[in-house]
Amino acid sequence: MIFEQLSPPRNLEDLMIVSFFGRKFPTWLSTSQLSSLTYLKLIDCKSCLQLPPIGQIPNLKYLGIKGASAITKIGPEFVGSWEGNLTSTETIAFPKLELLIIEDMPNWEEWSFVEEEEEVQEEEAAAAAKEGGEDGTFASKQKGEEALFPTPRSSWLLPCLTRLELDDCPKLRALPPQLGQQATILKELDIRDAKCLKTVEDLPFLSGHLLVEACEGLERISNLPQVRELFVNRCLNLRHVEELGGLEQLLLDEGMQGISQLWISMEMSMSWRSSSGSETQLI
């Protein structure tokens, strides 16, 4: 394949791949040959079955993915050479990424940065770390054998991410737990047209605004203690909004105002603005 034989210059900073027709991205779309890359867009690569392993590109700040319609799962392969290895203590995935936009992904259902088994191990390690331990390890039975797993690192994923946008991903069922655990400076989260997403929760570091729009299956928003602004539009099954202690402003479209009475506490004090622009103080 001609595309595979290309050799991008090492000082390449901006790259856009549009309507790539292959089933697999070229191998050069990785760390070693793109060390200067800061801006990457993958648009309408409709036949590719997996995203490229780009999590180790050292200077990538902007990543946009659009129209990858063959992809049903984003997993550890996306991270790159790290590959979900919990024993690694040095590698950081997407070390400088600030903005991540994923849109028009009609068949995307699952999103995780580690394999399911490793995710369970990570949760167990976090629980053990809370209980304390001199050496930072804990013993765990796995398949009849005794295994040691290190305490999860304080920051191994998306340490610079400030904004995440998910748009028109109708089959996506859940956000990855690692997003809430590791994206410690995340300020803005926009989610539109994610019809199968049922919860947005456990994002303790999200500190700016959350926008959810046309998420018809969304039932719960919870444990976002630092969020200051919440925008909700066309989420007619939303019944539980709780643990938003830092909320200052709630903006709803007119269709949400009746439903919001199910979860707006009378103790909440914030500016409430309808889509018509009128504003009411809740006390």
C-alpha positions in Angstrom: 0.0 0.0 0.0 1.3 3.4 -1.0 0.1 5.1 2.2 2.1 2.6 4.3 5.3 3.5 2.5 5.0 7.2 3.2 7.6 8.7 5.5 6.4 11.9 7.3 9.1 14.4 8.2 10.1 14.3 11.8 9.3 18.0 12.2 5.7 17.6 11.1 3.4 19.5 13.5 -0.1 19.3 11.9 -1.6 16.2 10.2 -5.0 15.6 8.8 -6.1 12.2 7.3 -9.3 12.4 5.4 -11.3 9.5 3.8 -8.6 6.9 4.2 -10.0 3.8 2.7 -7.9 1.1 4.3 -9.0 -1.2 7.2 -5.9 -0.5 9.2 -4.0 2.8 9.8 -0.4 2.9 8.6 2.3 1.8 11.1 4.1 5.1 10.9 1.2 6.8 12.6 2.9 6.2 16.0 5.3 7.8 18.4 8.7 7.4 16.8 8.1 9.2 13.6 5.7 11.9 14.9 7.6 13.3 17.8 6.8 17.0 16.8 3.1 16.4 16.0 0.8 18.7 18.0 -2.4 18.6 15.9 -4.1 15.5 14.5 -7.4 15.0 12.8 -8.8 11.7 11.5 -11.8 12.3 9.3 -14.1 9.8 7.6 -11.8 6.9 7.8 -14.9 4.7 7.5 -13.2 1.3 6.9 -10.7 1.3 9.8 -11.6 -1.2 12.5 -9.4 0.3 15.2 -8.0 3.7 16.0 -4.2 4.0 15.6 -1.9 3.6 18.7 -1.2 7.3 19.2 -1.3 7.6 22.9 2.5 8.0 23.2 2.9 10.8 20.7 4.8 13.1 23.1 3.6 16.6 22.0 0.1 16.0 20.7 -2.2 18.7 22.0 -5.3 18.4 19.8 -6.9 15.2 18.6 -10.1 15.1 16.5 -11.8 11.9 15.3 -14.8 12.0 13.1 -16.8 9.5 11.0 -14.9 6.3 11.9 -18.1 4.4 11.3 -16.6 0.8 11.4 -15.3 1.2 15.0 -17.4 -0.4 17.7 -14.9 -0.3 20.5 -12.0 2.0 21.6 -9.7 0.1 24.0 -6.1 -0.2 25.1 -4.8 -0.3 21.5 -5.6 3.4 21.3 -3.1 4.2 24.0 -0.2 2.7 22.0 3.0 1.1 23.4 1.6 1.3 26.9 -1.2 -1.1 25.9 -3.0 -1.1 29.3 0.0 -2.4 31.2 -0.7 -1.7 34.8 2.8 -2.7 35.9 4.3 0.3 34.0 5.2 3.1 36.3 6.9 5.5 33.9 4.7 5.7 30.7 2.1 8.4 30.5 -0.7 8.1 27.9 -1.5 11.3 25.9 1.0 13.3 28.0 0.2 16.7 26.5 -3.3 16.3 25.0 -5.5 19.3 25.9 -8.5 18.9 23.6 -10.1 15.6 22.5 -13.1 15.7 20.1 -14.9 12.5 19.0 -17.9 12.9 16.7 -20.1 11.1 14.2 -19.3 7.6 15.4 -22.6 5.8 14.7 -21.5 2.3 15.8 -19.2 3.0 18.7 -20.4 1.2 21.8 -17.5 0.7 24.3 -14.7 2.9 25.5 -12.0 1.9 27.9 -8.3 2.5 28.3 -7.6 -0.9 29.9 -8.9 -4.4 29.4 -11.8 -5.4 31.6 -9.7 -7.7 33.8 -7.0 -5.0 34.3 -9.7 -2.5 35.1 -10.9 -4.7 38.0 -7.3 -5.1 39.2 -6.9 -1.3 39.1 -10.1 -0.8 41.2 -8.9 -3.3 43.7 -5.5 -1.7 43.9 -7.1 1.7 44.5 -9.3 0.3 47.3 -6.2 -1.4 48.9 -4.3 1.9 48.7 -7.0 3.7 50.6 -6.7 1.1 53.4 -3.0 1.8 53.6 0.1 -0.3 53.2 3.8 0.2 53.8 5.0 -1.0 50.5 2.0 0.2 48.3 1.1 -3.3 47.1 -1.6 -5.7 47.9 -2.0 -9.4 47.3 -4.8 -10.7 45.1 -6.0 -14.1 44.2 -6.2 -14.6 40.4 -6.9 -18.0 38.8 -5.7 -19.8 41.9 -2.4 -18.0 42.1 -1.1 -15.2 44.3 -0.3 -12.1 42.4 1.0 -8.7 43.4 -0.2 -5.5 41.7 1.2 -2.0 42.3 -0.9 0.8 43.7 -2.2 2.8 40.7 -0.1 5.7 39.6 -1.2 9.2 40.5 -1.2 10.3 36.9 -0.7 8.0 33.9 -3.5 9.1 31.6 -4.6 12.5 30.0 -2.8 14.7 32.6 -3.3 17.8 30.5 -6.8 17.3 29.1 -8.9 20.3 29.7 -11.8 19.8 27.2 -13.6 16.7 26.0 -16.3 16.8 23.3 -18.4 13.8 22.3 -20.9 14.5 19.6 -23.3 12.1 17.7 -22.1 8.8 19.3 -25.6 7.2 19.6 -24.5 3.8 20.7 -21.9 4.7 23.3 -23.0 3.1 26.6 -20.6 4.6 29.2 -17.7 6.8 29.8 -14.4 5.1 30.8 -13.8 5.1 34.6 -10.3 6.2 34.1 -11.5 9.6 32.8 -12.8 10.5 36.3 -9.8 9.0 38.0 -7.0 10.4 35.9 -8.1 13.6 34.0 -7.4 15.8 36.9 -7.5 19.2 35.2 -10.6 18.5 33.0 -12.7 21.7 32.9 -15.2 21.3 30.1 -17.2 18.2 29.0 -19.8 18.4 26.2 -21.9 15.4 25.3 -24.4 15.6 22.5 -26.6 12.9 20.8 -25.4 10.0 22.9 -28.7 8.2 23.1 -27.5 5.1 24.9 -25.5 6.8 27.6 -27.3 6.3 30.9 -25.0 8.0 33.5 -22.5 10.8 33.7 -21.0 10.4 37.1 -17.9 10.1 39.2 -15.9 12.9 37.6 -14.5 14.6 40.8 -12.0 16.8 39.0 -14.4 18.3 36.3 -14.3 21.9 37.4 -15.9 24.0 34.7 -19.1 23.1 32.8 -21.0 20.0 31.8 -23.3 20.1 28.7 -25.6 17.2 27.9 -27.9 17.5 24.9 -30.1 15.1 23.1 -29.1 12.2 25.4 -32.4 10.5 25.5 -31.3 7.5 27.6 -29.6 9.6 30.3 -31.0 8.9 33.7 -28.4 10.1 36.2 -25.8 12.9 36.7 -24.0 12.5 40.0 -20.7 13.0 41.9 -19.4 16.0 40.1 -18.5 18.1 43.1 -16.6 20.8 41.3 -18.8 21.5 38.3 -19.9 25.1 38.3 -22.3 25.1 35.3 -24.7 22.5 34.1 -26.5 22.8 30.7 -29.2 20.3 30.0 -31.2 20.0 26.8 -33.5 17.3 25.5 -32.7 14.7 28.1 -36.2 13.7 29.0 -35.4 10.6 31.0 -33.1 12.4 33.4 -34.4 11.8 36.9 -31.5 12.0 39.3 -29.1 14.9 39.6 -27.1 14.9 42.8 -23.7 15.5 44.4 -23.1 18.7 42.6 -22.0 20.7 45.6 -20.1 23.4 43.6 -22.9 24.1 41.1 -23.5 27.8 40.5 -25.6 27.9 37.4 -28.1 25.5 35.8 -29.4 26.2 32.3 -32.3 24.2 30.9 -34.3 24.3 27.7 -38.1 24.8 28.1 -38.8 21.1 27.7 -36.7 20.2 30.7 -38.2 22.6 33.2 -41.0 20.4 34.3 -38.8 17.3 34.6 -36.2 19.3 36.5 -38.6 19.7 39.4 -38.0 16.1 40.2 -34.4 16.7 41.2 -34.0 20.4 41.9 -33.6 20.7 45.6 -35.2 23.7 47.3 -31.9 24.2 49.1 -30.1 24.8 45.9 -29.2 28.4 45.2 -28.2 29.2 41.6 -29.1 31.1 38.6 -31.5 29.2 36.4 -32.0 30.3 32.8 -34.4 28.9 30.3 -33.7 28.7 26.6 -35.8 31.9 26.2 -33.3 33.8 28.2 -35.4 34.5 31.2 -33.6 34.0 34.5 -34.9 32.9 37.9 -33.1 32.6 41.2 -33.8 29.4 43.0 -33.8 29.7 46.8 
